[in-house]
Amino acid sequence: MHKVIELVSKLTAFREKWESKRPRWGRNDCVLMAHDWVKTLQPKADLPNIPKYKCEETAVRALKASGADNLADLLDSVSCLERVSVGEAWLGDIVEVSSDNPLIKTALTI
């Protein structure tokens, strides 16, 4: 029970931090949010470097340069993350959701 309370506390502080930021490609977006969340929970996690990008087009190029075809592939490349179905997702899990963006097609949320 104590770990759940600790997770809720971390998630609440994290959401407050990120909700106050205006979404901007390469500065305050879903990939950087997910990266920050993993580092919040596992500060020593070995995460891939995220190439710089400033718009949708350069975000797609950065994704491809990282060796991923999509955001799910990018998440799968992170060894400390375990893939689960949406029905098994729990508080604090990173979830890929559909996006109406024609270039990216999906987004990440926690």
GIBELRA-V187969 format. One record per helix or strand of 3 or more residues. SS is the DSSP state (a for helix, b for strand). FROM is the first residue (numbers start at 1). TO is the last residue. If there is no record, write none. Layout:
((SS:FROM:TO) (SS:FROM:TO))
This chain:
((a:2:19) (a:30:41) (a:56:65) (a:71:76) (a:86:88) (b:95:98) (b:106:109))
